[in-house]
Amino acid sequence: MYRKTTKDPLAAAVTAALGAGTVAGYCVSRGQNLLVGIGVTVLATVLALLVDALMD
């Protein structure tokens, strides 16, 4: 009934960080504070990993 999944959390983290980092990098280039951009990237990555874990 239940399938064992072999999700790679490192791959999920890298994918989420690349997506969030791209958007944050654009915002930093338009004048946003660098620390805010890094914070947004970290928060988005953590939330993506939590959602990925809960959707298992």
Secondary structure by P-SEA (a helix, b strand, c coil): ccccccccaaaaaaaaaaaaaaaaaaaaaacccaaaaaaaaaaaaaaaaaaaaaac
